[in-house]
């Protein structure tokens, strides 16, 4: 069986990644890991469900299809939100865009094992 903490630790192994969180579409945190613990993982996960819902509504309104991922860039870092099917999403906080490709690739390659661990594959 897949260990979610072990899977999330691979995200934290990427330089600059500060948090990796799996959250349900209802806003409740399923699992999360943090490098420095400054941000509240539960709050970040809950807020990002709303952000993803907004992006999904926009995609429908402008007829662009389903959301593949959302990336928000701030003065001091990025937040990536990736849907994991109908029931969960992956939220990643990192310091700069320099490792955006690595984070996105790892989300895609880990998707199957995360869904398996959540028993929603």
N, CA, C and O atoms as a MOPAC input file, in Angstrom:
PM7 MOZYME 1SCF
protein

 N      0.84000 1    -1.18400 1     0.00000 1
 C      0.00000 1     0.00000 1     0.00000 1
 C      0.89000 1     1.25400 1     0.00000 1
 O      1.98000 1     1.25700 1     0.57100 1
 N      0.41400 1     2.28200 1    -0.63200 1
 C      1.14800 1     3.53300 1    -0.76900 1
 C      1.02800 1     4.34600 1     0.51900 1
 O     -0.05500 1     4.46400 1     1.09400 1
 N      2.14300 1     4.89700 1     0.95900 1
 C      2.17300 1     5.74600 1     2.14700 1
 C      2.13900 1     7.20600 1     1.68300 1
 O      3.06200 1     7.67300 1     1.01600 1
 N      1.06700 1     7.92100 1     2.04300 1
 C      0.92600 1     9.30800 1     1.59900 1
 C      2.06000 1    10.19600 1     2.10800 1
 O      2.53500 1    11.06500 1     1.37600 1
 N      2.49900 1     9.99300 1     3.34200 1
 C      3.59800 1    10.81400 1     3.88000 1
 C      4.86800 1    10.61500 1     3.05400 1
 O      5.59700 1    11.56900 1     2.78000 1
 N      5.12400 1     9.37500 1     2.66200 1
 C      6.30700 1     9.09800 1     1.84900 1
 C      6.18500 1     9.77800 1     0.48500 1
 O      7.15700 1    10.33700 1    -0.02400 1
 N      5.00400 1     9.72900 1    -0.09500 1
 C      4.77100 1    10.39200 1    -1.37400 1
 C      4.95600 1    11.90000 1    -1.23500 1
 O      5.61200 1    12.52100 1    -2.07200 1
 N      4.38900 1    12.49300 1    -0.19100 1
 C      4.51600 1    13.93600 1     0.01200 1
 C      5.95000 1    14.34400 1     0.30900 1
 O      6.36100 1    15.45200 1    -0.03500 1
 N      6.70800 1    13.46900 1     0.93800 1
 C      8.10900 1    13.80000 1     1.23900 1
 C      8.92200 1    13.98800 1    -0.03500 1
 O      9.91500 1    14.71700 1    -0.03000 1
 N      8.51900 1    13.34600 1    -1.12200 1
 C      9.21800 1    13.55000 1    -2.40000 1
 C      9.03800 1    14.98800 1    -2.89300 1
 O      9.92800 1    15.53400 1    -3.54400 1
 N      7.90000 1    15.59800 1    -2.59000 1
 C      7.70000 1    17.00000 1    -2.95700 1
 C      8.63000 1    17.89100 1    -2.13700 1
 O      9.23700 1    18.82100 1    -2.66700 1
 N      8.73700 1    17.59800 1    -0.83900 1
 C      9.59800 1    18.42100 1     0.01500 1
 C     11.07600 1    18.25100 1    -0.31100 1
 O     11.89900 1    19.07400 1     0.09000 1
 N     11.42200 1    17.18200 1    -1.04000 1
 C     12.81100 1    16.97800 1    -1.46300 1
 C     13.20100 1    17.92600 1    -2.59900 1
 O     14.38600 1    18.10600 1    -2.87800 1
 N     12.21200 1    18.52600 1    -3.24800 1
 C     12.49300 1    19.49300 1    -4.31100 1
 C     12.89000 1    20.81300 1    -3.64700 1
 O     12.15000 1    21.32100 1    -2.80500 1
 N     14.04100 1    21.37300 1    -4.00800 1
 C     14.46800 1    22.63700 1    -3.39100 1
 C     13.40200 1    23.72000 1    -3.53100 1
 O     12.85200 1    23.93200 1    -4.61200 1
 N     13.12200 1    24.39400 1    -2.43200 1
 C     12.17200 1    25.49300 1    -2.43900 1
 C     10.73900 1    25.11400 1    -2.11700 1
 O      9.92200 1    25.99500 1    -1.84900 1
 N     10.40700 1    23.82400 1    -2.13500 1
 C      9.04500 1    23.41400 1    -1.78400 1
 C      8.90400 1    23.48300 1    -0.27600 1
 O      9.70000 1    22.89900 1     0.46000 1
 N      7.88400 1    24.20200 1     0.17800 1
 C      7.67500 1    24.40900 1     1.61100 1
 C      6.55300 1    23.55300 1     2.17300 1
 O      6.62100 1    23.12100 1     3.32400 1
 N      5.52300 1    23.30300 1     1.37600 1
 C      4.40900 1    22.48600 1     1.84200 1
 C      3.85500 1    21.65700 1     0.69900 1
 O      3.84700 1    22.08000 1    -0.45700 1
 N      3.39500 1    20.47000 1     1.04700 1
 C      2.67500 1    19.60200 1     0.11500 1
 C      1.46900 1    19.08200 1     0.88800 1
 O      1.61500 1    18.43300 1     1.92400 1
 N      0.27600 1    19.37400 1     0.37300 1
 C     -0.95400 1    19.07900 1     1.10400 1
 C     -1.93600 1    18.37600 1     0.17600 1
 O     -2.11600 1    18.77500 1    -0.97400 1
 N     -2.56700 1    17.32800 1     0.68800 1
 C     -3.67900 1    16.69200 1    -0.01200 1
 C     -4.92500 1    17.04200 1     0.78500 1
 O     -5.00900 1    16.78200 1     1.98500 1
 N     -5.88900 1    17.63700 1     0.09200 1
 C     -7.09300 1    18.12000 1     0.75100 1
 C     -8.31100 1    17.60800 1    -0.00600 1
 O     -8.28700 1    17.48400 1    -1.23000 1
 N     -9.36800 1    17.31400 1     0.72800 1
 C    -10.61900 1    16.90900 1     0.09700 1
 C    -11.30000 1    18.10300 1    -0.53200 1
 O    -11.03200 1    19.24500 1    -0.16000 1
 N    -12.17300 1    17.84800 1    -1.47600 1
 C    -12.91700 1    18.94100 1    -2.11800 1
 C    -13.80500 1    19.68500 1    -1.12300 1
 O    -14.26500 1    20.79400 1    -1.39600 1
 N    -14.03800 1    19.06500 1     0.02600 1
 C    -14.83100 1    19.71400 1     1.07900 1
 C    -14.00400 1    20.67000 1     1.92500 1
 O    -14.53800 1    21.33500 1     2.81300 1
 N    -12.69600 1    20.74100 1     1.65400 1
 C    -11.81800 1    21.65400 1     2.36800 1
 C    -11.10100 1    21.04100 1     3.55500 1
 O    -10.29300 1    21.71400 1     4.19500 1
 N    -11.37200 1    19.78300 1     3.86700 1
 C    -10.71300 1    19.13000 1     5.00000 1
 C     -9.38700 1    18.51700 1     4.56100 1
 O     -9.30900 1    17.84500 1     3.53300 1
 N     -8.35400 1    18.75600 1     5.35300 1
 C     -7.03700 1    18.22500 1     5.03400 1
 C     -7.02200 1    16.71300 1     5.22700 1
 O     -7.47800 1    16.20000 1     6.24900 1
 N     -6.49600 1    16.01300 1     4.23600 1
 C     -6.34700 1    14.55900 1     4.30300 1
 C     -4.96300 1    14.22200 1     4.83800 1
 O     -4.81800 1    13.40500 1     5.74700 1
 N     -3.95100 1    14.86100 1     4.26300 1
 C     -2.56200 1    14.64700 1     4.69800 1
 C     -1.74800 1    15.83900 1     4.25400 1
 O     -2.06000 1    16.47000 1     3.24500 1
 N     -0.72100 1    16.14600 1     4.99300 1
 C      0.13700 1    17.25700 1     4.61500 1
 C      1.48700 1    17.17000 1     5.27500 1
 O      1.64500 1    16.57600 1     6.34100 1
 N      2.46100 1    17.77600 1     4.62100 1
 C      3.80000 1    17.86800 1     5.17900 1
 C      4.31900 1    19.27800 1     4.92000 1
 O      4.00500 1    19.90500 1     3.90800 1
 N      5.11400 1    19.75000 1     5.85800 1
 C      5.66500 1    21.09400 1     5.73300 1
 C      7.15300 1    21.08000 1     6.05600 1
 O      7.62300 1    20.28100 1     6.86600 1
 N      7.86900 1    21.96700 1     5.41500 1
 C      9.30400 1    22.08000 1     5.66600 1
 C      9.56100 1    22.93100 1     6.90500 1
 O     10.40600 1    22.58600 1     7.73100 1
 N      8.83400 1    24.04600 1     7.03900 1
 C      9.14400 1    24.95700 1     8.13500 1
 C      7.96100 1    25.28100 1     9.03200 1
 O      8.14900 1    25.89800 1    10.08000 1
 N      6.76600 1    24.89400 1     8.66200 1
 C      5.61300 1    25.03000 1     9.53400 1
 C      5.09900 1    26.42900 1     9.76800 1
 O      4.35700 1    26.65300 1    10.72500 1
 N      5.46900 1    27.38800 1     8.92300 1
 C      5.02000 1    28.76100 1     9.14700 1
 C      3.54900 1    28.95900 1     8.78400 1
 O      2.82400 1    29.64600 1     9.50400 1
 N      3.10200 1    28.36900 1     7.68100 1
 C      1.71800 1    28.50900 1     7.27100 1
 C      0.89800 1    27.36800 1     7.85400 1
 O      1.40500 1    26.26100 1     8.04100 1
 N     -0.35400 1    27.63800 1     8.13500 1
 C     -1.27000 1    26.63600 1     8.65400 1
 C     -1.75100 1    25.77900 1     7.48000 1
 O     -2.49200 1    26.26100 1     6.62300 1
 N     -1.33400 1    24.51700 1     7.43800 1
 C     -1.67300 1    23.64100 1     6.32300 1
 C     -3.18100 1    23.47100 1     6.16300 1
 O     -3.68100 1    23.44900 1     5.03800 1
 N     -3.90400 1    23.35200 1     7.25700 1
 C     -5.35200 1    23.16200 1     7.16400 1
 C     -6.02500 1    24.38100 1     6.55100 1
 O     -6.92700 1    24.23700 1     5.72500 1
 N     -5.60600 1    25.56600 1     6.93800 1
 C     -6.18100 1    26.79300 1     6.38000 1
 C     -5.83100 1    26.93400 1     4.90000 1
 O     -6.68900 1    27.27900 1     4.08700 1
 N     -4.57900 1    26.66800 1     4.55300 1
 C     -4.15400 1    26.76600 1     3.15900 1
 C     -4.97700 1    25.80900 1     2.30000 1
 O     -5.48600 1    26.20200 1     1.25000 1
 N     -5.10800 1    24.57300 1     2.73200 1
 C     -5.87500 1    23.58600 1     1.97500 1
 C     -7.32700 1    23.98900 1     1.80900 1
 O     -7.88100 1    23.88100 1     0.71600 1
 N     -7.94400 1    24.44800 1     2.87600 1
 C     -9.35500 1    24.84000 1     2.82200 1
 C     -9.57200 1    26.02500 1     1.88700 1
 O    -10.52400 1    26.03200 1     1.10600 1
 N     -8.70500 1    27.01300 1     1.95900 1
 C     -8.84400 1    28.19300 1     1.10200 1
 C     -8.63700 1    27.81700 1    -0.36100 1
 O     -9.31900 1    28.34900 1    -1.23700 1
 N     -7.71400 1    26.91600 1    -0.63400 1
 C     -7.42400 1    26.55500 1    -2.01700 1
 C     -8.56200 1    25.78300 1    -2.67500 1
 O     -8.66800 1    25.79400 1    -3.90200 1
 N     -9.41200 1    25.11800 1    -1.90700 1
 C    -10.57500 1    24.46700 1    -2.52100 1
 C    -11.48100 1    25.51000 1    -3.14700 1
 O    -12.06700 1    25.27800 1    -4.20500 1
 N    -11.59500 1    26.65600 1    -2.49900 1
 C    -12.39600 1    27.74800 1    -3.04500 1
 C    -11.73900 1    28.30700 1    -4.30100 1
 O    -12.41700 1    28.60400 1    -5.28500 1
 N    -10.41700 1    28.44900 1    -4.26300 1
 C     -9.68900 1    28.94500 1    -5.43600 1
 C     -9.86300 1    28.03000 1    -6.63600 1
 O    -10.03300 1    28.50400 1    -7.75900 1
 N     -9.82300 1    26.72700 1    -6.40900 1
 C    -10.00500 1    25.78200 1    -7.50800 1
 C    -11.43900 1    25.83600 1    -8.02900 1
 O    -11.65900 1    25.76900 1    -9.23900 1
 N    -12.40400 1    25.95500 1    -7.14200 1
 C    -13.81000 1    26.05400 1    -7.57000 1
 C    -14.02600 1    27.28700 1    -8.44300 1
 O    -14.75800 1    27.23400 1    -9.43100 1
 N    -13.39000 1    28.38800 1    -8.07800 1
 C    -13.48300 1    29.61000 1    -8.87300 1
 C    -12.87800 1    29.39800 1   -10.25500 1
 O    -13.45500 1    29.82100 1   -11.25700 1
 N    -11.72700 1    28.74800 1   -10.31600 1
 C    -11.08300 1    28.47400 1   -11.60200 1
 C    -11.94500 1    27.55200 1   -12.45600 1
 O    -12.02800 1    27.72900 1   -13.67100 1
 N    -12.58400 1    26.57100 1   -11.83000 1
 C    -13.47200 1    25.66500 1   -12.57200 1
 C    -14.67500 1    26.42000 1   -13.14000 1
 O    -15.07200 1    26.18700 1   -14.28200 1
 N    -15.25100 1    27.31400 1   -12.35300 1
 C    -16.38600 1    28.11200 1   -12.82700 1
 C    -15.97200 1    28.99200 1   -14.00700 1
 O    -16.72100 1    29.12100 1   -14.97500 1
 N    -14.79600 1    29.59000 1   -13.93100 1
 C    -14.30200 1    30.41700 1   -15.02600 1
 C    -14.10700 1    29.56500 1   -16.27700 1
 O    -14.48900 1    29.98300 1   -17.37000 1
 N    -13.52700 1    28.39500 1   -16.13600 1
 C    -13.31200 1    27.50100 1   -17.27900 1
 C    -14.60700 1    27.14400 1   -17.98600 1
 O    -14.65400 1    27.07100 1   -19.21400 1
 N    -15.65600 1    26.92100 1   -17.21000 1
 C    -16.96700 1    26.63300 1   -17.81300 1
 C    -17.52300 1    27.86900 1   -18.50300 1
 O    -18.06900 1    27.77900 1   -19.60300 1
 N    -17.38600 1    29.01600 1   -17.86200 1
 C    -17.92900 1    30.26400 1   -18.41000 1
 C    -17.27900 1    30.63200 1   -19.74000 1
 O    -17.95600 1    31.11300 1   -20.64800 1
 N    -15.98200 1    30.41300 1   -19.85800 1
 C    -15.28000 1    30.79600 1   -21.08100 1
 C    -15.04700 1    29.60200 1   -22.01300 1
 O    -14.30300 1    29.69900 1   -22.98900 1
 N    -15.69100 1    28.48500 1   -21.69900 1
 C    -15.65300 1    27.27900 1   -22.54200 1
 C    -14.23000 1    26.81000 1   -22.84900 1
 O    -13.88100 1    26.57200 1   -24.00600 1
 N    -13.41300 1    26.67800 1   -21.79900 1
 C    -12.03500 1    26.22100 1   -21.97200 1
 C    -11.81300 1    24.80300 1   -21.45000 1
 O    -10.69300 1    24.29400 1   -21.51000 1
 N    -12.85100 1    24.16600 1   -20.94500 1
 C    -12.73000 1    22.79200 1   -20.47700 1
 C    -12.42300 1    22.70800 1   -18.99800 1
 O    -12.50100 1    23.69400 1   -18.26600 1
 N    -12.07400 1    21.51400 1   -18.58200 1
 C    -11.80500 1    21.24800 1   -17.17100 1
 C    -10.46900 1    21.84500 1   -16.73500 1
 O     -9.55000 1    22.00800 1   -17.53900 1
 N    -10.38500 1    22.16300 1   -15.46700 1
 C     -9.14100 1    22.68500 1   -14.89900 1
 C     -8.12300 1    21.55400 1   -14.79300 1
 O     -8.41600 1    20.49100 1   -14.24500 1
 N     -6.94500 1    21.78900 1   -15.31400 1
 C     -5.83800 1    20.84100 1   -15.20600 1
 C     -4.99100 1    21.18900 1   -13.99000 1
 O     -4.45500 1    20.30300 1   -13.32500 1
 N     -4.87200 1    22.47200 1   -13.70500 1
 C     -4.11100 1    22.94600 1   -12.56100 1
 C     -4.23100 1    24.45500 1   -12.46500 1
 O     -4.54600 1    25.13800 1   -13.43900 1
 N     -3.97300 1    24.95700 1   -11.27100 1
 C     -4.00600 1    26.39100 1   -11.02800 1
 C     -2.68400 1    26.77300 1   -10.37900 1
 O     -2.23600 1    26.12400 1    -9.43400 1
 N     -2.06900 1    27.82200 1   -10.89000 1
 C     -0.82200 1    28.30900 1   -10.31100 1
 C     -1.02400 1    29.77100 1    -9.95400 1
 O     -1.39200 1    30.58500 1   -10.80100 1
 N     -0.77800 1    30.09500 1    -8.69300 1
 C     -0.89400 1    31.47400 1    -8.23000 1
 C      0.49300 1    31.95300 1    -7.83400 1
 O      1.19000 1    31.31000 1    -7.05000 1
 N      0.87700 1    33.09000 1    -8.38900 1
 C      2.20100 1    33.63200 1    -8.11400 1
 C      2.06000 1    34.85800 1    -7.22100 1
 O      1.28200 1    35.77000 1    -7.50000 1
 N      2.82700 1    34.85400 1    -6.14900 1
 C      2.81400 1    35.94800 1    -5.18400 1
 C      4.20700 1    36.57400 1    -5.12100 1
 O      5.14600 1    36.06900 1    -5.73600 1
 N      4.33700 1    37.65400 1    -4.39000 1
 C      5.62700 1    38.31400 1    -4.25400 1
 C      6.70500 1    37.37400 1    -3.72400 1
 O      7.86400 1    37.45600 1    -4.12900 1
 N      6.32100 1    36.48800 1    -2.82400 1
 C      7.31100 1    35.64300 1    -2.14700 1
 C      7.08600 1    34.16000 1    -2.39000 1
 O      7.40500 1    33.34300 1    -1.52600 1
 N      6.54500 1    33.79400 1    -3.54400 1
 C      6.41800 1    32.38500 1    -3.84400 1
 C      5.18800 1    32.04500 1    -4.66300 1
 O      4.43500 1    32.92200 1    -5.08800 1
 N      5.00500 1    30.76200 1    -4.87200 1
 C      3.91200 1    30.25700 1    -5.69000 1
 C      3.09700 1    29.22800 1    -4.92100 1
 O      3.57700 1    28.59100 1    -3.98300 1
 N      1.84800 1    29.08800 1    -5.35100 1
 C      0.97100 1    28.03200 1    -4.85900 1
 C      0.43400 1    27.32000 1    -6.09100 1
 O     -0.07800 1    27.95200 1    -7.01500 1
 N      0.55600 1    26.01100 1    -6.09200 1
 C      0.04900 1    25.19200 1    -7.18200 1
 C     -1.08800 1    24.33800 1    -6.64100 1
 O     -0.96200 1    23.73200 1    -5.57700 1
 N     -2.20100 1    24.28900 1    -7.37200 1
 C     -3.35100 1    23.48400 1    -6.97500 1
 C     -3.69300 1    22.57000 1    -8.14100 1
 O     -3.92000 1    23.03200 1    -9.25900 1
 N     -3.72700 1    21.26600 1    -7.87200 1
 C     -3.99200 1    20.28600 1    -8.92100 1
 C     -5.11800 1    19.35500 1    -8.49500 1
 O     -5.02800 1    18.71200 1    -7.44900 1
 N     -6.18700 1    19.27500 1    -9.30300 1
 C     -7.26500 1    18.35200 1    -8.97900 1
 C     -6.78300 1    16.90700 1    -9.04300 1
 O     -6.00600 1    16.53600 1    -9.92300 1
 N     -7.25500 1    16.09900 1    -8.09800 1
 C     -6.98300 1    14.66300 1    -8.08700 1
 C     -8.33200 1    13.95000 1    -8.17400 1
 O     -8.79700 1    13.36700 1    -7.19500 1
 N     -8.93700 1    13.99900 1    -9.31500 1
 C    -10.25500 1    13.40900 1    -9.47500 1
 C    -11.33100 1    14.30900 1    -8.89200 1
 O    -11.13700 1    15.51400 1    -8.73500 1
 N    -12.46400 1    13.70400 1    -8.57600 1
 C    -13.62400 1    14.45600 1    -8.10400 1
 C    -13.62300 1    14.71100 1    -6.60500 1
 O    -14.46600 1    15.46100 1    -6.11200 1
 N    -12.69000 1    14.10100 1    -5.86200 1
 C    -12.80100 1    14.14000 1    -4.41300 1
 C    -11.65200 1    14.80500 1    -3.67600 1
 O    -11.77300 1    15.09200 1    -2.48500 1
 N    -10.54000 1    15.05600 1    -4.35400 1
 C     -9.37200 1    15.59800 1    -3.64300 1
 C     -8.56300 1    16.49500 1    -4.56700 1
 O     -8.76200 1    16.51700 1    -5.78200 1
 N     -7.64300 1    17.23600 1    -3.95100 1
 C     -6.71000 1    18.03900 1    -4.71900 1
 C     -5.37600 1    18.12600 1    -3.99000 1
 O     -5.28200 1    17.91600 1    -2.78000 1
 N     -4.36500 1    18.43800 1    -4.76100 1
 C     -2.99900 1    18.56700 1    -4.25600 1
 C     -2.64300 1    20.04000 1    -4.24100 1
 O     -2.79500 1    20.72900 1    -5.25000 1
 N     -2.16600 1    20.53100 1    -3.09600 1
 C     -1.74300 1    21.92500 1    -2.95600 1
 C     -0.25600 1    21.92200 1    -2.61700 1
 O      0.17600 1    21.24600 1    -1.68300 1
 N      0.51400 1    22.67600 1    -3.37900 1
 C      1.94900 1    22.76100 1    -3.14900 1
 C      2.35300 1    24.22000 1    -3.03300 1
 O      2.01200 1    25.02900 1    -3.89700 1
 N      3.07900 1    24.56700 1    -1.97000 1
 C      3.62300 1    25.91900 1    -1.78800 1
 C      5.11600 1    25.84400 1    -2.02700 1
 O      5.79500 1    24.97800 1    -1.47700 1
 N      5.63800 1    26.76500 1    -2.86000 1
 C      7.08000 1    26.78400 1    -3.07700 1
 C      7.56000 1    28.20500 1    -3.30600 1
 O      6.77700 1    29.11300 1    -3.58600 1
 N      8.87300 1    28.37000 1    -3.17900 1
 C      9.46600 1    29.69700 1    -3.09900 1
 C      9.61400 1    30.43900 1    -4.41700 1
 O      9.50500 1    31.66500 1    -4.43900 1
 N      9.85900 1    29.73400 1    -5.51600 1
 C     10.06800 1    30.43100 1    -6.78100 1
 C      9.63000 1    29.56200 1    -7.95300 1
 O      9.40300 1    28.36100 1    -7.81100 1
 N      9.51900 1    30.19500 1    -9.09600 1
 C      9.09200 1    29.49100 1   -10.30600 1
 C     10.17500 1    28.58700 1   -10.86900 1
 O      9.91000 1    27.82400 1   -11.79800 1
 N     11.38700 1    28.65200 1   -10.33300 1
 C     12.49100 1    27.87800 1   -10.90300 1
 C     12.25200 1    26.37500 1   -10.85400 1
 O     12.78700 1    25.64400 1   -11.68800 1
 N     11.46300 1    25.89800 1    -9.89900 1
 C     11.19700 1    24.46700 1    -9.81100 1
 C      9.74500 1    24.11100 1   -10.13800 1
 O      9.26900 1    23.02700 1    -9.80100 1
 N      9.06700 1    25.02100 1   -10.78600 1
 C      7.67500 1    24.78000 1   -11.15600 1
 C      7.52900 1    23.52000 1   -12.00800 1
 O      6.63300 1    22.71100 1   -11.76700 1
 N      8.38200 1    23.35200 1   -12.97900 1
 C      8.32800 1    22.16800 1   -13.84600 1
 C      8.50500 1    20.87700 1   -13.07600 1
 O      7.80100 1    19.90000 1   -13.33400 1
 N      9.43200 1    20.85600 1   -12.13700 1
 C      9.65800 1    19.65000 1   -11.33000 1
 C      8.44400 1    19.32200 1   -10.47400 1
 O      8.06000 1    18.15800 1   -10.35200 1
 N      7.83700 1    20.35300 1    -9.87800 1
 C      6.64900 1    20.14100 1    -9.05100 1
 C      5.51300 1    19.60400 1    -9.90900 1
 O      4.87100 1    18.62200 1    -9.53600 1
 N      5.25400 1    20.23300 1   -11.05300 1
 C      4.16300 1    19.80700 1   -11.93900 1
 C      4.37800 1    18.37700 1   -12.42600 1
 O      3.43400 1    17.58900 1   -12.48600 1
 N      5.62700 1    18.04100 1   -12.77400 1
 C      5.93000 1    16.68000 1   -13.21800 1
 C      5.67300 1    15.67100 1   -12.10100 1
 O      5.09800 1    14.61000 1   -12.34300 1
 N      6.08700 1    15.99100 1   -10.90200 1
 C      5.89300 1    15.07400 1    -9.78500 1
 C      4.41200 1    14.88900 1    -9.46100 1
 O      3.99200 1    13.79000 1    -9.09700 1
 N      3.62500 1    15.94400 1    -9.58800 1
 C      2.17600 1    15.80500 1    -9.38400 1
 C      1.61900 1    14.79700 1   -10.38300 1
 O      0.86300 1    13.89800 1   -10.01700 1
 N      1.99900 1    14.95600 1   -11.64100 1
 C      1.48700 1    14.04900 1   -12.67800 1
 C      1.93500 1    12.60800 1   -12.46300 1
 O      1.13700 1    11.68400 1   -12.61700 1
 N      3.19700 1    12.40800 1   -12.11000 1
 C      3.68800 1    11.04100 1   -11.94700 1
 C      3.23000 1    10.39600 1   -10.64600 1
 O      3.21300 1     9.16900 1   -10.54000 1
 N      2.86100 1    11.19500 1    -9.66000 1
 C      2.39900 1    10.66000 1    -8.36800 1
 C      0.88800 1    10.50800 1    -8.29400 1
 O      0.37500 1     9.89300 1    -7.35800 1
 N      0.18200 1    11.04600 1    -9.24500 1
 C     -1.28200 1    11.06800 1    -9.22600 1
 C     -1.90200 1     9.68500 1    -8.97500 1
 O     -2.76500 1     9.53700 1    -8.11000 1
 N     -1.46200 1     8.68800 1    -9.72500 1
 C     -2.01300 1     7.34100 1    -9.59600 1
 C     -1.81700 1     6.75700 1    -8.20400 1
 O     -2.74600 1     6.18400 1    -7.63600 1
 N     -0.62400 1     6.89800 1    -7.65600 1
 C     -0.38400 1     6.32800 1    -6.33000 1
 C     -1.11700 1     7.08700 1    -5.23400 1
 O     -1.52400 1     6.49000 1    -4.23700 1
 N     -1.29300 1     8.40500 1    -5.40300 1
 C     -2.06900 1     9.16900 1    -4.42200 1
 C     -3.52200 1     8.71200 1    -4.44900 1
 O     -4.13100 1     8.48900 1    -3.40200 1
 N     -4.07700 1     8.57300 1    -5.66100 1
 C     -5.46400 1     8.11200 1    -5.77100 1
 C     -5.62200 1     6.70800 1    -5.20900 1
 O     -6.63500 1     6.39700 1    -4.58200 1
 N     -4.62600 1     5.86200 1    -5.43200 1
 C     -4.66100 1     4.49600 1    -4.87800 1
 C     -4.66300 1     4.54200 1    -3.35500 1
 O     -5.42100 1     3.82100 1    -2.70600 1
 N     -3.82100 1     5.38200 1    -2.79500 1
 C     -3.74800 1     5.49000 1    -1.33400 1
 C     -5.05600 1     6.03000 1    -0.76700 1
 O     -5.46000 1     5.66000 1     0.33500 1
 N     -5.71500 1     6.90700 1    -1.52400 1
 C     -6.99300 1     7.46700 1    -1.08000 1
 C     -8.14800 1     6.51000 1    -1.37500 1
 O     -9.28600 1     6.74800 1    -0.97000 1
 N     -7.83800 1     5.42800 1    -2.08700 1
 C     -8.82600 1     4.41600 1    -2.46300 1
 C     -9.92700 1     5.00300 1    -3.34000 1
 O    -11.09900 1     4.65000 1    -3.20800 1
 N     -9.52700 1     5.91600 1    -4.25000 1
 C    -10.50400 1     6.49400 1    -5.16300 1
 C    -10.02300 1     6.37500 1    -6.61400 1
 O    -10.49500 1     7.09300 1    -7.49600 1
 N     -9.08300 1     5.46300 1    -6.84600 1
 C     -8.54100 1     5.28600 1    -8.20700 1
 C     -9.56200 1     4.66000 1    -9.12600 1
 O     -9.27900 1     4.43900 1   -10.30300 1

